[in-house]
Amino acid sequence: MILQNAVWTIALVGIGLIALVFIYVISQAGVAADAAAAKQSAHTARRLQRWLFAVLLVGFVVGSWATLRRFPIPNQHAALGAKQVVQVIGRMWSWQITPSTIATNSAVEFRVTSGDVNHGFAIYAPDGRLVTQTQAMPGYTNKILHTFSEPGTYTVHCLEYCGVGHVPMKATFQVVASKGE
């Protein structure tokens, strides 16, 4: 079962349990209770609230860890040790990519910044599939670490509206087979 199906199953079971609790509460709404029963009911409700909070907190922490532990954000304040480094500067309405040729099967460090406003730096594979993306921001350099396995012409698009020239803001670079392949 894929993760999305598991999450849907858990959500539907949770919704069903909450619905059953509401049905029970509604069915007991007209029943009179003595003081001892009301005190016991309030105590049980507080215990249930504590347990529910603990379960939700643990579920949130475990879910966050499970989904974010493989999140591909490299260290932004140190050299990434890639064999290839590509400097990228976004400007209204163009990309400056140096160098414009990259070898396959070797890690590439993209250092992405902007000379004017925020831009969304996105690399698309020759088949149109989004490969990776980050923000290009003035005064800050974001780093992406990616290894290209397929040669071809890759296209860079801006994903953040940056003015009237946003749509044609595209550039390309070549990924070539590394020597010895």
C-alpha positions in Angstrom: 0.0 0.0 0.0 1.4 3.4 -0.9 1.7 6.1 1.7 -1.2 8.2 0.3 -3.6 5.2 0.5 -2.5 4.5 4.1 -3.1 8.2 5.0 -6.6 8.1 3.4 -7.4 4.9 5.3 -6.3 6.3 8.6 -8.2 9.5 8.0 -11.4 7.7 7.1 -11.2 5.4 10.2 -10.6 8.5 12.3 -13.6 10.3 10.8 -15.7 7.2 11.4 -14.6 7.0 15.1 -15.4 10.7 15.6 -18.8 10.2 14.0 -19.5 7.3 16.4 -18.5 9.4 19.4 -20.9 12.2 18.2 -23.7 9.7 17.8 -23.2 8.4 21.3 -23.1 11.9 22.8 -26.3 12.9 21.0 -28.0 9.7 22.1 -27.1 10.4 25.8 -28.0 14.1 25.7 -31.5 13.6 27.1 -30.6 11.2 29.9 -30.6 12.6 33.4 -27.5 12.0 35.5 -26.8 12.3 39.2 -23.8 14.3 40.6 -21.6 11.2 41.0 -22.2 10.1 37.4 -21.5 13.6 36.1 -18.3 13.9 38.1 -17.2 10.5 36.8 -18.1 11.5 33.2 -16.1 14.7 33.4 -13.1 12.8 34.8 -13.3 10.3 32.0 -13.6 13.1 29.4 -10.5 14.8 30.7 -8.5 11.5 30.6 -9.8 10.9 27.1 -8.7 14.4 26.0 -5.2 13.9 27.4 -4.8 10.6 25.6 -6.2 12.0 22.4 -3.8 14.9 22.6 -0.9 12.6 23.3 -1.8 10.3 20.4 -2.2 13.3 18.0 1.1 14.8 19.1 3.0 11.5 18.6 1.3 11.0 15.3 2.3 14.5 14.1 5.9 14.0 15.2 6.2 10.6 13.6 4.4 11.7 10.5 6.6 14.8 10.2 9.8 12.7 10.7 8.7 10.0 8.2 7.8 12.5 5.4 10.6 15.1 5.9 13.6 12.9 6.8 14.4 12.4 3.1 13.7 16.0 2.2 16.5 17.0 -0.2 17.7 20.3 1.3 21.5 20.5 1.3 23.5 22.5 3.7 23.2 26.1 2.6 26.2 27.5 4.5 29.0 25.2 3.4 30.5 23.8 0.2 28.6 20.7 -1.0 31.6 18.9 -2.4 30.2 18.5 -5.9 32.5 17.9 -8.8 30.5 20.4 -10.9 29.4 23.9 -9.7 26.9 25.9 -11.8 26.4 29.6 -11.0 22.8 30.8 -11.8 21.6 34.4 -11.7 18.0 35.3 -12.4 17.3 38.8 -13.7 14.2 40.3 -15.2 13.6 38.4 -17.5 16.5 36.0 -18.2 18.7 33.4 -16.6 22.5 33.5 -16.6 23.8 29.9 -16.3 27.6 29.3 -16.1 28.7 26.9 -17.3 26.0 25.8 -19.8 27.2 22.2 -20.2 27.0 19.6 -17.4 28.2 16.0 -17.3 25.9 13.1 -16.4 26.3 10.8 -13.4 28.2 13.4 -11.3 26.7 15.6 -8.6 26.1 19.2 -9.6 25.8 22.1 -7.2 23.6 24.8 -8.5 24.2 28.2 -6.7 21.1 30.2 -7.4 20.6 33.9 -6.7 18.8 36.9 -8.2 20.0 40.3 -9.3 16.7 42.1 -8.8 13.5 40.4 -7.5 12.5 36.9 -6.4 12.3 34.3 -9.1 11.4 30.6 -9.0 14.2 28.5 -10.5 12.9 25.3 -11.9 14.7 22.7 -14.1 12.7 20.6 -16.5 13.9 17.4 -18.2 13.8 17.0 -22.0 10.5 15.1 -21.5 8.9 18.1 -19.7 9.1 16.6 -16.2 10.1 18.9 -13.3 13.5 17.8 -12.0 14.2 20.2 -9.2 13.4 23.7 -8.1 14.3 26.5 -5.6 13.9 30.2 -5.0 16.2 32.8 -6.6 16.4 35.7 -4.1 18.4 38.9 -4.2 21.2 39.0 -1.6 21.0 35.2 -0.9 22.3 32.1 -2.6 20.3 28.9 -2.5 22.0 25.7 -3.3 20.6 22.6 -5.0 22.5 19.3 -5.3 21.4 17.1 -8.2 22.8 14.3 -10.3 21.6 14.1 -13.9 21.4 10.6 -15.3 20.1 11.3 -18.7 21.8 13.5 -21.3 19.8 16.1 -23.2 18.7 19.7 -23.3 17.2 20.8 -20.0 15.1 23.9 -19.7 14.9 26.4 -16.8 11.7 28.3 -16.2 10.7 30.9 -13.7 8.0 29.7 -11.4 7.3 32.9 -9.6 5.5 35.9 -11.3 8.2 38.5 -11.6 6.7 41.0 -14.0 5.4 41.4 -17.6 8.3 39.3 -19.0 7.8 36.4 -16.7 6.3 33.9 -19.2 9.2 34.0 -21.7 11.8 33.8 -18.9 13.4 30.6 -20.0 17.0 29.3 -20.5 18.5 25.9 -21.5 21.6 24.0 -20.7 23.1 20.8 -22.0 23.7 17.6 -20.1 26.2 15.5 -21.9 27.3 11.9 -21.3 30.3 12.0 -19.0 33.6 10.7 -20.4 34.0 6.9 -20.2 30.3 6.2 -20.7 
